[in-house]
Amino acid sequence: MKLLRVGTAGAERPALLDAEGVLRDLSGVVSDIDGALLADDAALGRIRSAAEAGELPALDATGLRVGPPLARIGKVVCIGLNYHDHATETGAEPPAEPVIFFKAADTVVGPYDTVLVPRGSEKTDWEVELAVVIGRTARYLGSHEEALAHVAGYAVAHDVSERAFQIERGGTWDKGKNCETFNPLGPWLVTADEVPDPQQLSLKLWVNGELKQDGNTADQIFPVAEVVRYVSQFMTLYPGDVINTGTPAGVAMGQPEPKPFLRAGDVVELEIGGLGRQRQELKDA
C-alpha cells in the first residue's frame, strides 16, 4: 500500500494512493498514519479490505498539500557514510561499523514543503536517502530476517545538511543536521510487502534540473537489514521510528571548488524507484 497524509500542516488526514493513482480518503477507517497504526495488524487489514472492496471515497488532489506520510515520529536515526562511492568522494575511509547520528523529529516536513536555508549558512547541502519506517518494537535483534520483519515500510527522505555547522563548528554532526525543515519525508509510506528487495532501489536527485546524485541501494556498505539489526543493539526502536540509511555520491561537499552549495531560490527534486518523488524550493530562514 501507498499510505500518505494530506492537508494543511498539523491538520493532515490519512489517505491512500490506489493502484490507478487515485487518492482515497482513509479518515473513515483510521484516524491517522502513525506508529500505533503500523503496529496494529487488524487496522492495516481494515485498510486493505476497504481498498480492495472499493469502499474508500476519492479525494480531489487539486491544490491539496501532501504532508509527511507519518505522524508523531518518535525519533529519526541516521546512518552516515553508508555508500561506498559517497565515502570515497568525501575522502573518508569506509566505516567498520555504522555511523549513527540523530535528527530531531520536528525537522520532518512534507515532500513539497519549503526548505529553509539557515541564517548564517554558506554550505547547505542535499542528500537523497532511503528512509526505513519501523513497525514493531525492536530490541537486540539477532538476524537480518528478524530485522526486516520489524520494518513497516519505506519512504523517500531528504537529509538536508549544513556542512559548516556539521564539520567546522565543533562537537558532533547534530548542529548541521537539525535545522528547521531539514528532513522532507514522503510523499508515500510504501508498505514493506511492496518493496521485495530494499537493496535494489535507484536514488536520484536534481538541483535546478541538473542531475547530481544517481545511485542505488545496492552500493550501501551496510544494507537495510544490517542497519536495523545493528541499531537495535544500542537503542530500542519503536513503531513509527524512522531510520535514514545514508546517501550515495554526488553531494555538493564532494564536488570540486567552488562547491555548488544550495542557496535561496534553488529547486531540489529527488526520487527513489517505486517510492515517489519530492520537490522543494529553498528560501532564506
Long-range contacts (C-beta under 8 A, 24 or more apart in sequence): 1-44, 1-47, 1-48, 1-51, 1-190, 1-191, 1-194, 2-188, 2-189, 2-190, 2-191, 2-194, 2-276, 3-33, 3-47, 3-69, 3-153, 3-188, 3-189, 3-190, 3-191, 4-33, 4-66, 4-67, 4-69, 4-186, 4-187, 4-188, 4-189, 5-32, 5-33, 5-66, 5-67, 5-68, 5-69, 5-70, 5-71, 6-59, 6-61, 6-64, 6-65, 6-66, 6-67, 7-64, 7-65, 7-67, 8-65, 9-65, 9-67, 9-109, 9-110, 9-113, 12-65, 12-67, 12-68, 12-71, 15-59, 16-47, 16-51, 16-56, 17-188, 18-51, 18-56, 22-58, 23-58, 23-59, 23-60, 23-61, 23-64, 24-51, 24-56, 24-57, 24-58, 24-59, 25-56, 25-57, 25-58, 25-59, 26-56, 28-56, 28-57, 29-56, 32-71, 32-72, 33-69, 33-70, 33-71, 33-189, 34-70, 34-71, 34-72, 34-240, 35-70, 35-72, 35-73, 35-74, 35-134, 35-135, 35-238, 35-239, 35-240, 35-241, 36-239, 36-240, 38-133, 38-134, 38-135, 38-152, 38-153, 38-239, 38-240, 39-135, 39-136, 39-137, 39-239, 44-191, 65-110, 65-112, 65-113, 66-110, 66-111, 66-112, 66-186, 66-187, 67-109, 67-110, 67-186, 68-108, 68-109, 68-110, 68-111, 68-185, 68-186, 69-155, 69-185, 69-186, 69-187, 69-188, 69-189, 70-108, 70-133, 70-155, 70-185, 70-189, 70-240, 70-242, 72-240, 73-105, 73-108, 73-240, 73-241, 73-242, 74-105, 74-238, 74-240, 74-241, 75-102, 75-105, 75-241, 75-242, 76-102, 76-103, 76-104, 76-105, 76-107, 76-108, 76-183, 76-241, 76-242, 76-243, 76-244, 77-102, 77-231, 77-235, 77-237, 77-241, 77-242, 77-243, 77-244, 78-102, 78-103, 78-159, 78-177, 78-243, 78-244, 78-246, 79-222, 79-227, 79-243, 79-244, 79-245, 79-246, 80-173, 80-246, 81-221, 81-246, 82-220, 82-221, 82-222, 82-227, 82-245, 82-246, 82-247, 83-215, 83-219, 83-220, 83-221, 83-246, 83-247, 83-248, 83-249, 84-219, 84-221, 85-215, 85-219, 85-248, 85-249, 86-246, 86-247, 86-248, 86-249, 86-250, 86-251, 86-254, 87-221, 88-249, 89-249, 89-250, 89-251, 89-253, 89-254, 90-251, 90-253, 90-254, 94-221, 95-221, 97-230, 98-222, 98-226, 98-227, 98-230, 98-231, 100-231, 100-234, 101-172, 101-173, 101-174, 101-177, 102-174, 102-177, 103-159, 103-177, 103-178, 103-182, 103-183, 103-244, 104-178, 106-180, 107-177, 107-178, 107-179, 107-180, 107-181, 107-182, 107-183, 108-183, 108-184, 108-185, 108-242, 109-181, 109-183, 109-184, 109-185, 110-184, 110-185, 110-186, 110-187, 111-156, 111-184, 111-185, 111-186, 111-187, 111-276, 111-277, 111-278, 111-279, 111-280, 112-184, 112-187, 112-278, 112-279, 112-280, 113-181, 113-184, 113-280, 114-181, 114-280, 114-281, 114-282, 114-283, 115-158, 115-160, 115-181, 115-182, 115-184, 115-268, 115-280, 115-281, 115-282, 115-283, 116-179, 116-180, 116-181, 116-282, 116-283, 116-284, 116-285, 117-262, 117-263, 117-264, 117-282, 117-283, 117-284, 117-285, 118-162, 118-165, 118-179, 118-180, 118-285, 119-284, 119-285, 121-162, 121-164, 121-165, 121-179, 122-164, 122-261, 123-162, 123-163, 123-164, 123-165, 123-252, 123-253, 123-259, 123-261, 124-160, 124-161, 124-162, 124-163, 124-261, 124-262, 124-263, 124-282, 125-160, 125-161, 125-162, 125-163, 125-251, 125-252, 125-253, 125-261, 125-262, 126-158, 126-160, 126-161, 126-205, 126-207, 126-212, 126-213, 126-251, 126-252, 126-262, 126-268, 126-270, 127-158, 127-159, 127-160, 127-161, 127-205, 127-213, 127-247, 127-251, 128-156, 128-157, 128-158, 128-203, 128-204, 128-205, 128-213, 128-215, 128-247, 128-248, 128-270, 128-271, 128-272, 129-156, 129-157, 129-158, 129-159, 129-203, 129-244, 129-245, 129-246, 129-247, 130-154, 130-156, 130-157, 130-198, 130-201, 130-203, 130-217, 130-224, 130-244, 130-245, 130-246, 130-272, 130-275, 131-155, 131-156, 131-157, 131-185, 131-242, 131-243, 131-244, 131-245, 132-198, 132-224, 132-227, 132-228, 132-242, 132-243, 132-245, 133-189, 133-240, 133-241, 133-242, 134-228, 134-237, 134-238, 134-239, 134-240, 134-241, 134-242, 134-243, 135-192, 135-239, 136-239, 137-236, 137-237, 137-238, 137-239, 138-228, 138-232, 138-236, 138-237, 138-238, 139-232, 139-236, 139-237, 140-232, 140-233, 141-228, 141-229, 141-232, 141-233, 142-229, 143-229, 144-223, 144-225, 144-226, 144-229, 145-225, 146-229, 147-224, 147-225, 147-226, 147-228, 147-229, 147-232, 148-192, 148-224, 148-225, 148-228, 150-228, 150-232, 150-237, 151-192, 151-224, 151-228, 152-189, 152-191, 152-192, 152-239, 153-189, 153-190, 153-191, 153-192, 153-194, 153-195, 154-189, 154-190, 154-192, 154-195, 154-198, 154-201, 154-272, 154-275, 155-185, 155-186, 155-188, 155-189, 155-190, 155-242, 155-275, 155-276, 156-185, 156-186, 156-187, 156-270, 156-271, 156-272, 156-275, 156-276, 156-277, 156-278, 157-183, 157-184, 157-185, 157-242, 157-244, 158-183, 158-184, 158-185, 158-268, 158-270, 158-278, 158-280, 159-183, 159-244, 159-247, 160-184, 161-251, 163-252, 163-253, 163-261, 179-285, 180-285, 183-244, 184-278, 184-280, 185-242, 186-276, 186-278, 187-276, 187-277, 187-278, 188-275, 188-276, 190-274, 190-275, 190-276, 194-274, 195-274, 195-275, 198-223, 198-224, 198-225, 199-223, 199-224, 201-272, 201-273, 201-274, 201-275, 202-272, 202-273, 203-247, 203-248, 203-270, 203-271, 203-272, 203-273, 204-270, 204-271, 204-272, 205-250, 205-268, 205-269, 205-270, 205-271, 206-268, 206-269, 206-270, 207-260, 207-262, 207-266, 207-267, 207-268, 208-266, 208-267, 209-267, 209-269, 212-250, 212-251, 212-252, 213-247, 213-248, 213-249, 213-250, 213-251, 213-270, 214-248, 214-250, 215-247, 215-248, 215-249, 215-250, 216-248, 217-245, 219-248, 220-245, 220-246, 221-246
